[in-house]
Amino acid sequence: MNMLPNQVVIENVLQCKMRGRVAYQSYFPASIGVQLTYVKPFDLPSGKGYQRPVDSKRCDDFALYLSKGQDALFTPILLNAASQWEFAPYDSQRPTYGRLLCKGKASLMDGQHRMGGIQKYIGETQSDLNIPFLAFHSLDEDEEIKLFDTINTKAKGIGPSLSKFLRRDSDDISWIATELMVRKESPFYSIGTIIGKRSKGRHVTLQNLYRTLHLLTADYRISSLSKEEKLIIALTYYEAIQKRFSDEWSDYKEYRLTHIVCLDALSMAGHEVLLKCMKEGKKHVDLSAIPKYIQKLSVDWSAQGALRYLKGMSGSRTLAIDLKEQMLPR
């Protein structure tokens, strides 16, 4: 993925340092840049990917922008050369000015849609243009992900769902939410989206699931359990709901069960159920007891029924009270 068939040379390069990291500033022709860069998708098997799928409309819009001519300026793309690029100064009098000898491709950290638009533009116009870049000599994979996350959450925003995915190794709830999205046995496997872009049938985002899991595990007696235990608890709880209301779970259009307002309500009520399933003096949840409480639920989840006007967190709280009274009658 990151190998080059032949070495590429980039001229007129300035070497600099940023927070102790060596970096290079220059430009290359678009025709060369397409060959010199690659993207690490979020679902890379190594687990070190982070880029969302390219949005073709954004690429088309940028290509259209470039067609405006000399006024179509754009910012440098950001790269990680990962030690694949070697700097050679032209002479000892100016040690920070020279050329780059590129043995491999650089990872494109910021500028995926600009590059996609540029590639479309040069293909349609049979022209070329210079692409400015800032390339770090070498960032390790975790540094690369962290920088991407910082740039896109502090600046133009990659969206909270993808951000949660990137933080799954350092945040329990992010990890649990991701696992619920990718495990085939999970009820969210077929209705969830990691990157936050909803499509037909996939209407629950990772951010949605992250929030509802926080509601489910809010009490310290639950939140203090290991992430593996919390994952099994969440799987058991939501699987029991899916089995109890199988038709409603799979039909987003006709039923409101998997609408966020209802999922949040179920998690609020479920929080109380989980505490009830923790035997006094014990530090674990009795998983076998959870489905018994779910079986007590009798709800008309129809999109045209009484729940059709339910909205926002206040709506979730109102529904949660009714759900809790059904599962945990006084």
C-alpha positions in Angstrom: 0.0 0.0 0.0 2.8 2.4 0.8 5.6 1.3 -1.6 6.8 3.1 -4.7 8.0 1.3 -7.8 10.7 4.0 -8.3 12.3 6.6 -6.1 10.7 10.1 -6.5 12.6 13.3 -5.9 11.0 16.5 -4.7 13.1 19.7 -5.2 13.1 23.1 -3.3 12.3 21.7 0.1 12.6 23.5 3.4 13.4 21.4 6.5 12.1 22.7 9.8 11.2 21.5 13.3 7.8 21.6 15.0 7.7 20.7 18.7 10.9 18.7 18.2 9.5 16.9 15.2 11.4 17.2 11.8 9.1 18.4 9.1 9.3 19.4 5.4 7.6 22.1 3.4 7.3 22.3 -0.3 5.1 21.3 -3.2 4.8 18.6 -5.8 2.9 18.3 -9.1 -0.6 16.8 -8.7 0.3 14.0 -11.1 3.2 13.0 -8.8 1.2 13.7 -5.6 -1.4 11.1 -6.5 1.3 8.5 -6.6 3.1 9.7 -3.5 0.3 9.5 -1.0 -2.1 6.9 0.4 -4.9 6.9 2.9 -5.4 4.7 6.0 -9.2 3.8 6.1 -10.9 3.5 9.5 -11.4 -0.2 9.0 -7.8 -1.1 8.3 -7.1 -4.7 9.6 -4.2 -3.5 11.7 -6.6 -1.4 13.8 -4.5 1.7 13.1 -6.7 3.3 10.4 -8.7 6.4 10.9 -9.9 8.0 7.7 -13.6 8.0 6.8 -14.7 6.9 3.3 -14.3 9.6 0.8 -17.3 11.8 0.1 -17.5 12.0 -3.7 -19.7 15.1 -3.6 -17.0 17.0 -1.6 -14.4 15.9 -4.1 -16.7 17.1 -7.0 -17.2 20.4 -5.2 -13.5 20.9 -4.8 -12.8 20.1 -8.4 -15.4 22.7 -9.4 -13.7 25.2 -7.1 -10.4 24.5 -8.9 -12.0 25.3 -12.2 -12.3 28.9 -11.2 -8.7 29.4 -12.1 -6.1 31.5 -10.4 -8.4 32.6 -7.6 -8.8 28.9 -6.4 -6.3 28.8 -3.6 -6.1 26.0 -1.1 -4.2 25.1 2.0 -1.3 22.6 2.2 -2.1 18.9 2.7 -0.6 17.2 5.8 1.5 14.1 5.4 3.4 11.6 7.5 6.4 10.3 5.6 7.0 7.6 8.2 10.8 7.7 7.6 10.3 6.9 3.9 11.5 10.3 2.8 15.2 11.3 3.2 16.3 15.0 3.1 19.5 16.0 1.3 20.6 19.6 1.6 21.9 21.3 -1.6 25.0 22.6 0.3 26.5 23.0 3.8 25.9 26.7 3.8 22.1 26.2 3.7 21.5 22.9 5.6 17.8 23.3 5.7 17.2 23.8 2.0 17.4 20.8 -0.4 15.6 17.9 -1.9 13.6 14.9 -0.7 14.4 11.4 -1.8 11.1 9.5 -1.5 11.4 5.7 -1.3 7.8 5.1 -0.2 4.4 6.8 0.0 3.4 9.2 2.7 0.2 8.7 4.7 -2.3 11.5 3.9 -3.5 12.8 7.3 -5.4 15.9 6.2 -6.5 16.7 2.7 -8.2 13.5 1.5 -11.1 15.4 -0.3 -8.7 18.0 -1.7 -6.6 15.3 -3.2 -9.7 13.6 -4.6 -10.9 16.8 -6.1 -7.5 17.6 -7.6 -7.3 14.1 -9.1 -10.7 14.6 -10.7 -9.8 18.1 -11.9 -6.5 17.1 -13.6 -8.2 14.0 -15.1 -11.0 16.1 -16.7 -8.8 19.0 -17.8 -5.7 17.1 -18.8 -3.7 19.8 -16.9 -1.5 19.8 -13.8 -1.1 22.0 -10.8 1.2 22.2 -7.8 0.1 20.9 -4.4 1.6 22.5 -1.3 2.3 20.1 1.6 3.7 19.9 5.1 5.2 16.5 5.8 6.4 15.1 9.1 9.5 13.1 8.7 8.2 10.4 11.0 5.2 10.0 13.4 4.4 6.7 14.9 0.9 5.4 14.2 -0.6 6.5 17.5 0.8 10.0 17.1 -0.6 10.1 13.6 -4.1 9.1 14.8 -3.9 11.6 17.7 -2.9 14.5 15.5 -5.7 13.6 13.0 -8.2 13.5 15.8 -7.0 16.9 17.2 -7.1 18.6 13.8 -10.5 17.4 12.9 -12.3 17.8 16.2 -10.8 21.1 17.2 -10.9 22.6 13.7 -13.3 21.5 11.0 -14.8 18.5 12.8 -14.7 14.8 11.8 -17.9 14.3 13.8 -18.3 12.8 17.2 -18.9 9.2 16.0 -15.5 8.8 14.3 -13.8 10.6 17.2 -15.3 8.0 19.6 -14.0 5.3 17.4 -10.5 6.7 17.4 -10.5 6.9 21.2 -11.7 3.3 21.7 -8.4 2.2 23.2 -8.4 4.8 25.9 -12.1 5.1 26.8 -14.2 2.2 28.0 -17.5 3.4 26.6 -16.0 4.2 23.2 -14.6 0.6 23.1 -17.9 -0.9 24.1 -19.9 1.1 21.6 -17.5 0.1 18.9 -17.7 -3.6 19.8 -21.5 -3.4 19.7 -21.2 -2.0 16.2 -18.8 -4.6 14.8 -19.8 -7.8 16.5 -22.1 -9.9 14.3 -24.0 -11.2 17.4 -24.8 -7.6 18.5 -28.3 -6.2 17.8 -26.6 -3.0 16.6 -24.5 -4.7 14.0 -27.0 -4.3 11.2 -28.4 -0.9 12.2 -25.4 1.0 13.3 -22.8 3.2 11.6 -19.3 3.9 13.0 -18.5 6.9 11.0 -21.6 8.8 11.8 -23.1 9.0 8.3 -26.6 7.6 8.4 -27.9 5.5 5.4 -31.0 3.3 4.8 -31.1 0.8 7.5 -28.2 2.3 9.4 -29.6 5.0 11.6 -27.8 4.5 15.0 -24.5 6.3 15.0 -21.5 5.4 17.3 -22.1 8.7 19.1 -25.8 7.8 19.7 -24.7 4.5 21.1 -22.0 6.1 23.2 -24.5 8.4 24.9 -27.1 5.6 25.5 -24.4 3.4 27.0 -23.5 6.2 29.4 -27.1 6.3 30.5 -27.1 2.5 30.9 -23.9 2.3 33.0 -24.3 5.6 34.9 -24.2 4.2 38.4 -20.7 3.8 39.9 -21.5 0.2 40.7 -21.9 -0.5 37.0 -19.3 1.9 35.6 -16.6 0.6 37.9 -16.8 -2.9 36.3 -14.3 -3.9 33.7 -15.0 -2.9 30.1 -15.4 -6.6 29.1 -18.0 -7.1 31.8 -19.9 -3.9 30.8 -19.8 -5.1 27.2 -21.4 -8.5 28.1 -24.0 -6.7 30.2 -24.9 -4.3 27.4 -25.1 -7.1 24.8 -27.4 -9.1 27.1 -29.7 -6.2 27.8 -30.1 -5.0 24.2 -30.3 -8.5 22.8 -33.2 -9.2 25.3 -35.0 -6.1 23.9 -34.4 -7.2 20.3 -35.8 -10.6 21.0 -38.8 -9.3 22.9 -39.6 -6.9 20.1 -38.0 -8.4 17.0 -40.2 -6.9 14.4 -40.1 -3.5 15.9 -36.3 -3.6 16.2 -35.8 -4.3 12.5 -38.3 -1.8 11.2 -37.2 1.8 11.8 -39.8 3.3 9.5 -42.9 1.7 11.1 -41.7 1.6 14.7 -39.9 3.9 17.1 -38.1 1.3 19.2 -34.6 2.0 17.7 -35.1 5.8 17.4 -32.6 7.5 19.7 -35.3 9.0 22.0 -36.6 5.5 22.8 -33.1 3.8 23.0 -32.1 6.4 25.6 -35.3 5.8 27.5 -34.6 2.1 27.5 -31.1 2.7 28.8 -32.3 5.0 31.6 -34.8 2.4 32.7 -32.2 -0.4 32.1 -29.8 1.3 34.5 -32.3 0.6 37.3 -32.8 -3.0 36.1 -29.1 -3.7 36.2 -28.8 -2.5 39.7 -31.7 -4.8 40.6 -29.8 -7.6 39.0 -26.8 -7.0 41.3 -27.2 -9.2 44.3 -26.5 -7.5 47.6 -22.8 -7.8 48.5 -21.9 -9.0 45.0 -19.9 -7.0 42.4 -21.4 -8.5 39.3 -24.7 -8.4 37.4 -26.8 -11.6 37.2 -27.1 -11.8 33.4 -29.8 -14.5 33.5 -32.1 -12.1 35.4 -32.1 -9.4 32.8 -34.4 -11.0 30.1 -37.0 -11.7 32.9 -37.4 -7.9 33.4 -37.6 -7.2 29.7 -40.4 -9.8 29.2 -42.6 -7.6 31.5 -42.5 -4.8 28.9 -45.7 -4.1 26.9 -45.2 -1.1 24.7 -46.8 0.1 21.5 -43.7 1.2 19.6 -45.7 2.1 16.5 -44.5 5.3 14.7 -48.2 6.4 14.5 -49.0 5.5 18.2 -48.7 7.4 21.4 -44.9 7.7 21.1 -45.0 9.6 17.8 -44.7 13.0 19.6 -41.8 11.9 21.9 -38.7 14.1 21.4 -35.4 14.9 23.0 -34.1 14.0 26.4 -37.2 15.2 28.2 -39.2 12.7 26.1 -36.7 9.9 26.9 -37.1 10.7 30.7 -40.9 10.6 30.4 -40.8 7.2 28.6 -38.2 5.8 31.0 -40.5 6.4 33.9 -43.2 4.2 32.3 -40.7 1.5 31.2 -39.2 1.4 34.7 -42.7 1.0 36.3 -43.4 -1.9 34.0 -40.2 -3.7 34.6 -39.8 -2.8 38.3 -43.3 -2.4 39.6 -43.6 -1.1 43.2 
